[in-house]
Amino acid sequence: MALLPFVSSGRGHHTLNDAQYSLTFAQGTGQCYGWSVAIRSVSPEEAAALLADGYVYVDVRSEPEFEAGHVPGALNVPLLHQGPGGLTPNPEFLSVMQQAFGVGEKMVVGCKAGGRSKKAAEQLASAGFSELADMSAGWDGSRDAFGRALPGWSKLGLPIEPGKPDGQAYADVKQRTPKSG
């Protein structure tokens, strides 16, 4: 059995951390009042390696963005829908993800520049999904905390797939069943 690092806040709250989980409990009560799953932030190159190792890529951009170009083999489940007034929340996002994917299925979540994928990964972690990687630079790229450009998947010469191939479009993912084992 591995020992987990122990952190005390000094206020009667303690946290046990490992590479994937964080568990917080109140001192002297034996009661757990919070846990979280670590969401791994990955570069496009790291995402490509994870995909080669069996992870599935979930593209949370809108359907038109997905159709314009995406990671080969990506499955589209929009966090937001494109409408006449701009992007609006997809009320089915979490329910479709829960129906289509097992909570232990290994996923890379990506979007245009990292914002939507981070929110999506946080929602998924809160719902019990445990094998999550967020491609934080996204499809087009983003900036780090110091304002430096972080190129996205499409800017690095990595493979690109256009359109909505069978089995990958949002309507198809709604019919998907989770992988077993």
Contacts in CASP RR format, 6 or more apart in sequence:
PFRMAT RR
TARGET T0000
AUTHOR 0000-0000-0000
METHOD contacts of the structure
MODEL  1
MALLPFVSSGRGHHTLNDAQYSLTFAQGTGQCYGWSVAIRSVSPEEAAAL
LADGYVYVDVRSEPEFEAGHVPGALNVPLLHQGPGGLTPNPEFLSVMQQA
FGVGEKMVVGCKAGGRSKKAAEQLASAGFSELADMSAGWDGSRDAFGRAL
PGWSKLGLPIEPGKPDGQAYADVKQRTPKSG
2 18 0 8 1.000
4 16 0 8 1.000
4 17 0 8 1.000
4 18 0 8 1.000
5 16 0 8 1.000
5 17 0 8 1.000
5 18 0 8 1.000
6 14 0 8 1.000
6 15 0 8 1.000
6 16 0 8 1.000
7 14 0 8 1.000
7 15 0 8 1.000
7 16 0 8 1.000
7 17 0 8 1.000
8 14 0 8 1.000
8 15 0 8 1.000
9 15 0 8 1.000
12 26 0 8 1.000
12 27 0 8 1.000
12 28 0 8 1.000
13 24 0 8 1.000
13 25 0 8 1.000
13 26 0 8 1.000
13 27 0 8 1.000
14 24 0 8 1.000
14 25 0 8 1.000
14 27 0 8 1.000
15 22 0 8 1.000
15 23 0 8 1.000
15 24 0 8 1.000
16 22 0 8 1.000
16 23 0 8 1.000
16 24 0 8 1.000
19 38 0 8 1.000
20 37 0 8 1.000
20 38 0 8 1.000
20 130 0 8 1.000
21 35 0 8 1.000
21 36 0 8 1.000
21 37 0 8 1.000
21 38 0 8 1.000
21 130 0 8 1.000
22 35 0 8 1.000
22 36 0 8 1.000
22 38 0 8 1.000
23 32 0 8 1.000
23 34 0 8 1.000
23 35 0 8 1.000
24 32 0 8 1.000
24 33 0 8 1.000
24 34 0 8 1.000
24 35 0 8 1.000
25 31 0 8 1.000
25 32 0 8 1.000
25 33 0 8 1.000
25 34 0 8 1.000
26 33 0 8 1.000
36 125 0 8 1.000
37 125 0 8 1.000
37 128 0 8 1.000
37 129 0 8 1.000
37 130 0 8 1.000
37 132 0 8 1.000
39 118 0 8 1.000
39 121 0 8 1.000
39 122 0 8 1.000
39 125 0 8 1.000
39 132 0 8 1.000
39 133 0 8 1.000
39 134 0 8 1.000
40 132 0 8 1.000
40 133 0 8 1.000
40 134 0 8 1.000
41 133 0 8 1.000
41 134 0 8 1.000
41 136 0 8 1.000
42 50 0 8 1.000
42 108 0 8 1.000
42 133 0 8 1.000
42 134 0 8 1.000
42 135 0 8 1.000
42 136 0 8 1.000
43 135 0 8 1.000
43 136 0 8 1.000
43 137 0 8 1.000
43 150 0 8 1.000
44 135 0 8 1.000
44 137 0 8 1.000
44 138 0 8 1.000
44 151 0 8 1.000
44 152 0 8 1.000
44 153 0 8 1.000
44 156 0 8 1.000
44 158 0 8 1.000
45 156 0 8 1.000
45 158 0 8 1.000
46 133 0 8 1.000
47 55 0 8 1.000
47 57 0 8 1.000
47 71 0 8 1.000
47 108 0 8 1.000
47 110 0 8 1.000
47 133 0 8 1.000
47 135 0 8 1.000
47 153 0 8 1.000
48 158 0 8 1.000
50 106 0 8 1.000
50 108 0 8 1.000
50 133 0 8 1.000
51 57 0 8 1.000
51 71 0 8 1.000
51 108 0 8 1.000
53 106 0 8 1.000
54 106 0 8 1.000
55 106 0 8 1.000
55 107 0 8 1.000
55 108 0 8 1.000
55 131 0 8 1.000
55 133 0 8 1.000
56 75 0 8 1.000
56 101 0 8 1.000
56 105 0 8 1.000
56 106 0 8 1.000
56 107 0 8 1.000
56 108 0 8 1.000
57 71 0 8 1.000
57 73 0 8 1.000
57 74 0 8 1.000
57 75 0 8 1.000
57 107 0 8 1.000
57 108 0 8 1.000
57 110 0 8 1.000
58 74 0 8 1.000
58 75 0 8 1.000
58 76 0 8 1.000
58 77 0 8 1.000
58 97 0 8 1.000
58 101 0 8 1.000
58 107 0 8 1.000
58 108 0 8 1.000
58 109 0 8 1.000
58 110 0 8 1.000
58 120 0 8 1.000
59 66 0 8 1.000
59 70 0 8 1.000
59 71 0 8 1.000
59 74 0 8 1.000
59 75 0 8 1.000
59 76 0 8 1.000
59 77 0 8 1.000
59 110 0 8 1.000
59 111 0 8 1.000
59 139 0 8 1.000
60 77 0 8 1.000
60 78 0 8 1.000
60 79 0 8 1.000
60 80 0 8 1.000
60 93 0 8 1.000
60 109 0 8 1.000
60 110 0 8 1.000
60 111 0 8 1.000
60 116 0 8 1.000
60 117 0 8 1.000
60 120 0 8 1.000
61 70 0 8 1.000
61 76 0 8 1.000
61 78 0 8 1.000
61 110 0 8 1.000
61 111 0 8 1.000
61 112 0 8 1.000
61 116 0 8 1.000
61 139 0 8 1.000
62 78 0 8 1.000
62 80 0 8 1.000
62 81 0 8 1.000
62 82 0 8 1.000
62 87 0 8 1.000
63 76 0 8 1.000
63 78 0 8 1.000
63 81 0 8 1.000
63 82 0 8 1.000
63 164 0 8 1.000
63 169 0 8 1.000
63 170 0 8 1.000
64 82 0 8 1.000
65 82 0 8 1.000
65 112 0 8 1.000
65 139 0 8 1.000
66 74 0 8 1.000
66 76 0 8 1.000
66 78 0 8 1.000
66 163 0 8 1.000
66 164 0 8 1.000
66 169 0 8 1.000
66 170 0 8 1.000
67 162 0 8 1.000
67 163 0 8 1.000
67 164 0 8 1.000
67 169 0 8 1.000
68 162 0 8 1.000
68 163 0 8 1.000
69 139 0 8 1.000
69 154 0 8 1.000
69 160 0 8 1.000
69 161 0 8 1.000
69 162 0 8 1.000
69 163 0 8 1.000
70 76 0 8 1.000
70 139 0 8 1.000
70 160 0 8 1.000
70 161 0 8 1.000
70 162 0 8 1.000
70 163 0 8 1.000
70 168 0 8 1.000
71 139 0 8 1.000
71 153 0 8 1.000
71 158 0 8 1.000
71 159 0 8 1.000
71 160 0 8 1.000
71 161 0 8 1.000
72 159 0 8 1.000
72 160 0 8 1.000
72 161 0 8 1.000
73 161 0 8 1.000
73 165 0 8 1.000
73 168 0 8 1.000
74 161 0 8 1.000
74 168 0 8 1.000
75 100 0 8 1.000
75 167 0 8 1.000
75 168 0 8 1.000
75 172 0 8 1.000
75 173 0 8 1.000
75 176 0 8 1.000
76 164 0 8 1.000
76 168 0 8 1.000
76 169 0 8 1.000
76 170 0 8 1.000
76 173 0 8 1.000
77 90 0 8 1.000
77 93 0 8 1.000
77 96 0 8 1.000
77 97 0 8 1.000
77 100 0 8 1.000
77 170 0 8 1.000
77 173 0 8 1.000
78 90 0 8 1.000
78 93 0 8 1.000
78 170 0 8 1.000
79 89 0 8 1.000
79 90 0 8 1.000
79 93 0 8 1.000
79 111 0 8 1.000
79 116 0 8 1.000
79 119 0 8 1.000
79 120 0 8 1.000
80 87 0 8 1.000
80 88 0 8 1.000
80 89 0 8 1.000
80 90 0 8 1.000
80 116 0 8 1.000
81 87 0 8 1.000
81 88 0 8 1.000
81 89 0 8 1.000
81 90 0 8 1.000
92 174 0 8 1.000
93 120 0 8 1.000
93 123 0 8 1.000
94 123 0 8 1.000
94 124 0 8 1.000
94 127 0 8 1.000
96 173 0 8 1.000
96 174 0 8 1.000
97 124 0 8 1.000
97 127 0 8 1.000
97 129 0 8 1.000
98 127 0 8 1.000
99 174 0 8 1.000
99 176 0 8 1.000
99 177 0 8 1.000
100 173 0 8 1.000
100 174 0 8 1.000
100 176 0 8 1.000
100 177 0 8 1.000
100 178 0 8 1.000
101 107 0 8 1.000
101 129 0 8 1.000
101 176 0 8 1.000
101 178 0 8 1.000
101 179 0 8 1.000
102 129 0 8 1.000
102 178 0 8 1.000
102 179 0 8 1.000
103 127 0 8 1.000
103 128 0 8 1.000
103 129 0 8 1.000
103 130 0 8 1.000
104 129 0 8 1.000
104 130 0 8 1.000
104 131 0 8 1.000
105 129 0 8 1.000
105 131 0 8 1.000
105 178 0 8 1.000
105 179 0 8 1.000
106 131 0 8 1.000
107 124 0 8 1.000
107 129 0 8 1.000
107 131 0 8 1.000
107 132 0 8 1.000
107 133 0 8 1.000
108 133 0 8 1.000
108 134 0 8 1.000
108 135 0 8 1.000
109 117 0 8 1.000
109 120 0 8 1.000
109 121 0 8 1.000
109 124 0 8 1.000
109 132 0 8 1.000
109 133 0 8 1.000
109 134 0 8 1.000
109 135 0 8 1.000
110 116 0 8 1.000
110 117 0 8 1.000
110 120 0 8 1.000
110 134 0 8 1.000
110 135 0 8 1.000
110 138 0 8 1.000
110 139 0 8 1.000
111 117 0 8 1.000
111 120 0 8 1.000
111 138 0 8 1.000
111 139 0 8 1.000
112 138 0 8 1.000
112 139 0 8 1.000
112 140 0 8 1.000
112 141 0 8 1.000
113 137 0 8 1.000
113 138 0 8 1.000
113 139 0 8 1.000
113 140 0 8 1.000
113 141 0 8 1.000
113 142 0 8 1.000
114 134 0 8 1.000
114 135 0 8 1.000
114 136 0 8 1.000
114 137 0 8 1.000
114 138 0 8 1.000
114 141 0 8 1.000
114 142 0 8 1.000
115 142 0 8 1.000
117 134 0 8 1.000
117 135 0 8 1.000
117 136 0 8 1.000
117 138 0 8 1.000
118 134 0 8 1.000
118 136 0 8 1.000
121 132 0 8 1.000
121 134 0 8 1.000
124 132 0 8 1.000
125 132 0 8 1.000
135 153 0 8 1.000
136 142 0 8 1.000
136 150 0 8 1.000
137 150 0 8 1.000
137 151 0 8 1.000
137 152 0 8 1.000
137 153 0 8 1.000
138 152 0 8 1.000
138 153 0 8 1.000
139 152 0 8 1.000
139 153 0 8 1.000
139 154 0 8 1.000
140 152 0 8 1.000
140 154 0 8 1.000
140 155 0 8 1.000
141 149 0 8 1.000
141 150 0 8 1.000
141 151 0 8 1.000
141 152 0 8 1.000
141 155 0 8 1.000
142 150 0 8 1.000
142 152 0 8 1.000
143 149 0 8 1.000
143 150 0 8 1.000
144 150 0 8 1.000
153 160 0 8 1.000
154 160 0 8 1.000
166 172 0 8 1.000
167 173 0 8 1.000
167 176 0 8 1.000
END
